[in-house]
Amino acid sequence: MFYFIQCLTYFRILSAPLIFFLIVILNSYGWALILFILASSTDYWDGYLARKFNLDSVFGEVLDPIADKILITFTIISLTLELSSEFVGFVGAIMLTREFWVAALRDFNAREGRSKATEVTFLAKIKTSVQLITFSLFLLGLFLQNALLIFLANFFLFLALIITIQTGLSYTIASFKK
C-alpha cells in the first residue's frame, strides 16, 4: 500500500508536463481536463490512504506539497500561454511566489524546530481546492469554447488569489511570532 500511495504522488508529478503538452501543443483540452482532474484527485487520495493505513512518512510529507506545486506551476504556465492572459499570468505568478515563500518558511521552521508554525491549515486546503476547481473551469471553458466559463474561472482565480495571500500571511506571521 505504501508504494501505491507513492505512485499516486508520482502520477501527479508526471501528469504536469503531459497536461502542459496537451494544452499548449495539441490543444486537446478535453484530455487535459480529464488528466488534470485525475491528477488533482490523487492529492486527496494519497493523504487519505496514508492516514487510513497509518503510512505517513517524512518523504511523503515533503514530496506531496512539491507534487502539488509542480502540477499547479505547469497548469498556470500552460493556461497563461493558451489564453494569452496577462491576468492569469500575473495572478499565477503571485500564487507561485506564495508557494515558494511558504516552502522556504517550512524549511526555516523545520531547522528551528518549529514545524507547527507552518503545518497545513484548513484554509490552505481550501486554497488548494479552489485553485484546482479554478483550473478545471478554465480547461472546461476551453474545451467547450465557452467564454462565460472562462469568465467564471477568472472570478474563481481572483478568489483563489485572496485565499492564497491570506494563507501566506498567516504562515509568515506564525513563523516570525516570538
Residue frames as qw, qx, qy, qz and C-alpha x, y, z in Angstrom:
[[0.000, 0.887, 0.462, 0.000, 0.00, 0.00, 0.00],
 [0.349, -0.727, 0.091, 0.584, 2.90, 2.34, 0.78],
 [0.341, -0.131, 0.581, 0.727, 4.21, 2.10, -2.79],
 [0.145, 0.638, 0.686, 0.318, 0.72, 2.64, -4.22],
 [0.168, -0.908, -0.263, 0.280, 0.44, 5.86, -2.23],
 [0.352, -0.536, 0.353, 0.681, 3.83, 6.99, -3.53],
 [0.322, 0.231, 0.715, 0.576, 2.71, 6.16, -7.07],
 [0.063, 0.847, 0.527, 0.018, -0.27, 8.49, -6.65],
 [0.224, -0.851, 0.072, 0.469, 2.11, 11.34, -5.81],
 [0.381, -0.261, 0.613, 0.641, 4.42, 10.43, -8.70],
 [0.307, 0.556, 0.712, 0.299, 1.41, 10.35, -11.03],
 [0.008, -0.942, -0.256, 0.216, 0.66, 13.97, -10.11],
 [0.300, -0.676, 0.377, 0.557, 4.25, 14.96, -10.88],
 [0.364, -0.028, 0.758, 0.540, 4.41, 13.09, -14.19],
 [0.268, 0.702, 0.656, 0.068, 0.99, 14.36, -15.29],
 [0.080, -0.823, -0.093, 0.554, 2.01, 18.00, -15.07],
 [0.090, -0.448, 0.535, 0.711, 4.23, 18.20, -18.18],
 [0.172, 0.276, 0.883, 0.338, 1.78, 15.99, -20.07],
 [0.091, 0.796, 0.538, -0.261, -1.05, 18.41, -19.23],
 [0.067, -0.707, 0.210, 0.672, 1.12, 21.26, -20.49],
 [0.156, -0.147, 0.789, 0.576, 1.75, 19.36, -23.73],
 [0.155, 0.516, 0.837, 0.099, -1.96, 18.58, -24.19],
 [0.052, 0.853, 0.344, -0.388, -2.95, 22.22, -23.67],
 [0.045, -0.781, 0.256, 0.568, -0.22, 24.19, -25.41],
 [0.111, -0.332, 0.780, 0.519, 0.95, 21.86, -28.18],
 [0.054, 0.221, 0.933, 0.280, -2.06, 19.69, -29.02],
 [0.372, -0.100, -0.001, -0.923, -4.92, 21.98, -27.92],
 [0.530, -0.216, -0.800, -0.179, -6.52, 18.85, -26.53],
 [0.255, -0.415, 0.340, -0.804, -8.44, 20.50, -23.71],
 [0.855, -0.248, -0.143, -0.432, -10.78, 17.58, -23.02],
 [0.869, 0.034, -0.416, 0.266, -7.91, 15.15, -22.42],
 [0.258, 0.382, -0.428, 0.777, -6.06, 17.80, -20.42],
 [0.524, -0.429, 0.130, -0.724, -9.15, 18.32, -18.25],
 [0.938, -0.181, -0.246, -0.163, -9.56, 14.59, -17.63],
 [0.733, 0.160, -0.430, 0.502, -5.89, 14.16, -16.77],
 [0.012, 0.457, -0.325, 0.828, -5.93, 17.28, -14.58],
 [0.713, -0.411, 0.022, -0.568, -8.95, 16.01, -12.63],
 [0.944, -0.078, -0.308, 0.093, -7.33, 12.59, -12.19],
 [0.540, 0.293, -0.405, 0.677, -4.03, 14.14, -11.09],
 [0.235, -0.501, 0.213, -0.805, -5.80, 16.56, -8.75],
 [0.839, -0.368, -0.141, -0.376, -7.77, 13.76, -7.13],
 [0.810, 0.066, -0.468, 0.349, -4.53, 11.99, -6.20],
 [0.066, 0.471, -0.394, 0.786, -3.83, 14.89, -3.82],
 [0.681, -0.372, 0.155, -0.611, -6.82, 13.77, -1.75],
 [0.963, -0.037, -0.220, -0.150, -6.34, 10.04, -2.13],
 [0.638, 0.306, -0.543, 0.451, -2.67, 9.80, -1.20],
 [0.115, -0.405, 0.474, -0.773, -3.28, 11.74, 2.01],
 [0.785, -0.225, 0.046, -0.575, -6.44, 9.83, 2.85],
 [0.937, 0.070, -0.343, -0.001, -4.87, 6.41, 2.30],
 [0.435, 0.386, -0.569, 0.581, -1.69, 7.33, 4.18],
 [0.340, -0.364, 0.427, -0.755, -3.74, 8.40, 7.21],
 [0.872, -0.113, -0.077, -0.469, -6.15, 5.46, 6.98],
 [0.950, 0.060, -0.275, 0.132, -3.39, 2.86, 6.87],
 [0.537, -0.807, 0.174, 0.172, -1.04, 4.83, 9.12],
 [0.817, 0.186, 0.224, 0.497, 1.58, 5.08, 6.39],
 [0.053, 0.997, -0.058, 0.000, 2.61, 8.68, 6.89],
 [0.822, -0.050, 0.046, 0.565, 6.26, 9.24, 6.05],
 [0.234, -0.699, 0.094, 0.670, 8.68, 12.13, 6.09],
 [0.255, -0.051, 0.659, 0.706, 9.31, 11.54, 2.39],
 [0.054, 0.607, 0.743, 0.276, 5.58, 11.73, 1.68],
 [0.175, -0.848, -0.327, 0.377, 5.21, 14.89, 3.75],
 [0.231, -0.547, 0.325, 0.736, 7.96, 16.52, 1.70],
 [0.190, 0.037, 0.758, 0.623, 7.02, 15.17, -1.74],
 [0.135, 0.647, 0.750, -0.021, 3.24, 15.71, -1.57],
 [0.060, 0.875, 0.178, -0.446, 3.33, 19.54, -1.48],
 [0.169, -0.472, 0.561, 0.659, 6.08, 19.56, -4.13],
 [0.236, 0.279, 0.863, 0.349, 3.87, 17.43, -6.39],
 [0.119, 0.819, 0.517, -0.219, 1.07, 19.98, -5.89],
 [0.084, -0.784, 0.167, 0.592, 3.41, 22.84, -6.78],
 [0.239, -0.186, 0.750, 0.588, 4.63, 21.07, -9.92],
 [0.205, 0.527, 0.804, 0.181, 1.07, 20.41, -11.10],
 [0.030, 0.888, 0.323, -0.327, -0.04, 23.99, -10.34],
 [0.204, -0.625, 0.362, 0.661, 3.08, 25.50, -11.97],
 [0.231, 0.034, 0.795, 0.559, 2.68, 23.63, -15.25],
 [0.131, 0.672, 0.726, 0.060, -1.04, 24.39, -15.32],
 [0.051, -0.858, -0.146, 0.489, -0.62, 28.12, -14.65],
 [0.184, -0.472, 0.519, 0.689, 2.05, 28.45, -17.33],
 [0.204, 0.215, 0.846, 0.443, 0.06, 26.49, -19.90],
 [0.087, 0.781, 0.612, -0.087, -3.16, 28.44, -19.25],
 [0.117, -0.775, 0.063, 0.618, -1.28, 31.75, -19.39],
 [0.172, -0.268, 0.674, 0.666, 0.18, 30.81, -22.77],
 [0.147, 0.372, 0.868, 0.295, -3.01, 29.29, -24.17],
 [0.011, 0.833, 0.537, -0.132, -5.29, 32.14, -23.07],
 [0.399, 0.423, 0.033, 0.813, -2.68, 34.84, -23.78],
 [0.407, -0.822, -0.325, -0.229, -3.80, 36.27, -20.46],
 [0.235, 0.510, -0.438, 0.702, -1.74, 38.75, -18.50],
 [0.606, -0.498, 0.169, -0.597, -4.27, 38.40, -15.67],
 [0.983, -0.143, -0.101, -0.045, -3.79, 34.63, -15.38],
 [0.711, 0.356, -0.331, 0.508, -0.02, 35.08, -15.67],
 [0.012, -0.580, 0.351, -0.735, 0.19, 37.82, -13.03],
 [0.743, -0.432, 0.169, -0.483, -2.14, 36.13, -10.54],
 [0.978, 0.039, -0.190, 0.081, -0.41, 32.82, -11.21],
 [0.507, 0.472, -0.415, 0.590, 2.99, 34.41, -10.54],
 [0.337, -0.554, 0.359, -0.671, 1.74, 35.72, -7.19],
 [0.928, -0.232, 0.032, -0.290, 0.37, 32.28, -6.32],
 [0.887, 0.217, -0.283, 0.292, 3.64, 30.60, -7.23],
 [0.182, 0.589, -0.425, 0.663, 5.61, 33.19, -5.26],
 [0.641, -0.480, 0.262, -0.538, 3.49, 32.35, -2.21],
 [0.992, -0.030, -0.112, -0.052, 4.14, 28.65, -2.75],
 [0.681, 0.378, -0.372, 0.505, 7.91, 29.15, -2.86],
 [0.125, -0.599, 0.360, -0.704, 7.80, 31.53, 0.12],
 [0.810, -0.386, 0.160, -0.412, 5.81, 29.06, 2.24],
 [0.947, 0.127, -0.234, 0.181, 8.20, 26.26, 1.23],
 [0.390, 0.500, -0.420, 0.650, 11.08, 28.45, 2.46],
 [0.452, -0.536, 0.293, -0.650, 9.20, 29.16, 5.70],
 [0.963, -0.188, -0.052, -0.188, 8.62, 25.43, 6.21],
 [0.790, 0.279, -0.342, 0.426, 12.31, 24.73, 5.71],
 [0.059, 0.569, -0.369, 0.733, 13.24, 27.58, 8.07],
 [0.665, -0.455, 0.197, -0.559, 10.79, 26.40, 10.74],
 [0.978, -0.027, -0.205, 0.020, 11.96, 22.78, 10.41],
 [0.600, 0.372, -0.403, 0.582, 15.54, 23.90, 11.03],
 [0.136, -0.476, 0.362, -0.790, 14.42, 25.96, 14.01],
 [0.144, -0.143, -0.937, 0.283, 12.38, 23.07, 15.43],
 [0.299, 0.330, 0.389, -0.806, 9.12, 24.97, 14.99],
 [0.009, 0.104, 0.834, 0.541, 7.37, 22.97, 12.25],
 [0.053, 0.596, 0.762, -0.250, 3.97, 23.60, 13.85],
 [0.050, 0.585, 0.040, -0.808, 4.13, 27.22, 12.67],
 [0.348, 0.395, -0.484, -0.699, 3.69, 26.08, 9.07],
 [0.312, 0.162, 0.935, -0.049, 1.55, 22.98, 9.45],
 [0.104, -0.263, -0.643, -0.712, -1.07, 22.80, 6.71],
 [0.266, 0.189, 0.483, -0.812, -4.20, 24.64, 7.80],
 [0.428, 0.511, 0.737, -0.114, -7.80, 24.04, 6.80],
 [0.302, 0.851, 0.045, -0.428, -7.79, 27.34, 4.88],
 [0.041, -0.566, 0.697, 0.439, -4.70, 26.18, 2.95],
 [0.335, 0.151, 0.921, 0.133, -6.59, 23.02, 1.97],
 [0.371, 0.760, 0.447, -0.292, -9.47, 25.23, 0.81],
 [0.085, 0.776, -0.347, -0.519, -6.94, 27.29, -1.18],
 [0.178, -0.247, 0.878, 0.369, -5.71, 24.20, -2.98],
 [0.353, 0.450, 0.818, -0.052, -9.28, 23.05, -3.69],
 [0.291, 0.842, 0.193, -0.411, -10.28, 26.46, -5.07],
 [0.002, -0.632, 0.584, 0.509, -7.17, 26.51, -7.27],
 [0.245, -0.020, 0.936, 0.251, -7.91, 23.04, -8.64],
 [0.346, 0.653, 0.646, -0.193, -11.56, 23.92, -9.29],
 [0.155, 0.830, -0.092, -0.529, -10.46, 27.15, -10.97],
 [0.044, -0.465, 0.740, 0.484, -8.06, 25.43, -13.34],
 [0.306, 0.267, 0.911, 0.078, -10.67, 22.78, -14.11],
 [0.313, 0.779, 0.400, -0.369, -13.11, 25.57, -15.01],
 [0.092, 0.713, -0.414, -0.558, -10.55, 27.14, -17.34],
 [0.139, -0.190, 0.908, 0.347, -9.99, 23.81, -19.06],
 [0.318, 0.497, 0.799, -0.114, -13.71, 23.10, -19.31],
 [0.249, 0.820, 0.122, -0.500, -14.25, 26.58, -20.77],
 [0.037, 0.559, -0.644, -0.521, -11.52, 25.97, -23.34],
 [0.235, 0.062, 0.956, 0.164, -12.91, 22.53, -24.19],
 [0.263, 0.649, 0.702, -0.128, -16.46, 23.82, -24.63],
 [0.263, 0.280, 0.259, 0.886, -15.26, 27.10, -26.17],
 [0.289, -0.790, -0.527, -0.124, -17.42, 28.88, -23.60],
 [0.230, 0.517, -0.199, 0.800, -16.41, 32.44, -22.72],
 [0.568, -0.646, -0.024, -0.510, -18.80, 32.50, -19.74],
 [0.929, -0.306, -0.142, 0.155, -16.98, 29.58, -18.11],
 [0.637, 0.247, -0.166, 0.711, -13.63, 31.28, -18.71],
 [0.133, -0.644, 0.065, -0.750, -15.01, 34.49, -17.19],
 [0.792, -0.547, -0.071, -0.260, -16.26, 32.49, -14.18],
 [0.888, -0.050, -0.182, 0.419, -12.83, 30.84, -13.91],
 [0.318, 0.499, -0.170, 0.788, -11.23, 34.32, -13.80],
 [0.494, -0.656, 0.034, -0.570, -13.53, 35.19, -10.89],
 [0.934, -0.346, -0.082, 0.029, -12.53, 31.98, -9.09],
 [0.717, 0.274, -0.203, 0.608, -8.88, 32.76, -9.83],
 [0.034, -0.635, 0.182, -0.750, -9.26, 36.09, -8.05],
 [0.771, -0.537, 0.019, -0.342, -10.91, 34.30, -5.10],
 [0.940, -0.049, -0.151, 0.303, -8.02, 31.81, -5.05],
 [0.421, 0.519, -0.223, 0.710, -5.59, 34.75, -5.06],
 [0.386, -0.676, 0.151, -0.609, -7.22, 36.27, -1.96],
 [0.920, -0.377, 0.026, -0.101, -7.10, 32.95, -0.10],
 [0.835, 0.250, -0.173, 0.458, -3.52, 32.36, -1.29],
 [0.167, 0.622, -0.261, 0.720, -2.37, 35.74, 0.05],
 [0.625, -0.606, 0.114, -0.479, -4.24, 35.21, 3.33],
 [0.971, -0.221, -0.039, 0.086, -2.67, 31.80, 3.97],
 [0.667, 0.400, -0.210, 0.593, 0.77, 33.11, 3.03],
 [0.113, -0.674, 0.236, -0.691, 0.40, 35.97, 5.51],
 [0.816, -0.493, 0.047, -0.299, -0.84, 33.60, 8.22],
 [0.941, -0.003, -0.120, 0.315, 2.17, 31.31, 7.77],
 [0.417, 0.548, -0.218, 0.692, 4.52, 34.31, 7.74],
 [0.378, -0.676, 0.186, -0.604, 3.08, 35.77, 10.95],
 [0.928, -0.357, 0.020, -0.109, 3.15, 32.36, 12.69],
 [0.858, 0.226, -0.174, 0.427, 6.76, 31.84, 11.60],
 [0.361, 0.438, -0.253, 0.783, 8.08, 35.12, 12.98],
 [0.558, -0.717, -0.120, -0.400, 5.94, 35.35, 16.11],
 [0.156, 0.506, -0.693, 0.489, 8.11, 35.49, 19.21]]
